[in-house]
């Protein structure tokens, strides 16, 4: 079985289910999205380098900019929610 994708939106995508061979994505503006570069980085267990924890997005400045813009938009409504 190959790596799975952590993608989708809506209530079922609130949490990205753990799979040790999973290719993860960035959660931006309520959606799981891959890095703009499409590149991933391996994360391996430091105690056993043969143990692949998962593949993570090699996020770019474009990805960060999109996440910051989404956070700014969300802040406008969330800032009125009491703590």
C-alpha positions in Angstrom: 0.0 0.0 0.0 1.4 3.4 -1.0 1.3 6.6 0.9 -2.1 8.1 1.6 -3.0 11.8 1.2 -4.3 13.9 4.0 -6.7 16.0 1.8 -10.3 17.0 1.9 -12.5 19.5 3.7 -15.5 19.7 6.0 -16.1 18.1 9.3 -14.5 14.8 8.4 -11.2 16.6 7.7 -11.0 18.3 11.2 -8.2 15.9 12.1 -5.8 14.3 9.7 -5.9 10.6 10.6 -2.4 9.1 11.5 -0.9 6.7 9.0 2.8 6.0 9.4 3.2 6.1 5.6 1.0 9.2 5.1 1.8 12.2 2.9 0.6 15.1 4.9 -0.6 18.5 3.7 -0.9 22.0 5.1 -4.3 22.9 6.7 -5.1 26.3 5.3 -8.4 28.1 5.2 -10.3 25.0 6.3 -8.8 22.7 3.7 -5.9 20.3 3.4 -3.6 21.6 0.6 -0.3 20.3 -0.6 2.7 22.6 -0.8 2.8 24.9 -3.9 6.1 23.3 -4.8 4.6 19.8 -4.7 7.7 18.7 -2.9 7.8 16.7 0.3 10.3 15.9 3.0 10.7 12.6 4.8 10.5 12.5 8.6 12.3 9.5 10.0 12.4 8.1 13.6 15.7 9.3 15.0 16.0 6.0 17.0 15.6 3.9 13.9 16.2 5.7 10.5 14.5 2.8 8.7 11.2 3.8 10.3 9.5 6.4 8.1 7.2 8.6 10.2 5.6 10.3 7.2 6.1 12.6 4.3 5.6 16.3 5.1 5.1 19.2 2.7 8.2 21.2 1.8 6.3 24.4 2.3 7.4 27.6 0.4 7.1 31.3 1.1 4.0 31.2 -1.2 2.5 28.6 1.1 3.2 30.7 4.2 1.8 33.8 2.5 -1.4 32.0 1.7 -1.7 30.7 5.3 -1.1 34.2 6.7 -3.7 35.7 4.3 -6.2 33.1 5.4 -5.5 33.8 9.1 -6.0 37.5 8.5 -9.4 36.9 6.9 -10.4 34.5 9.7 -9.3 36.9 12.4 -12.0 39.4 11.3 -14.8 37.1 12.5 -13.0 35.1 15.2 -11.8 38.2 17.1 -15.4 38.7 18.3 -15.7 35.2 19.8 -15.3 35.4 23.6 -12.5 33.3 25.1 
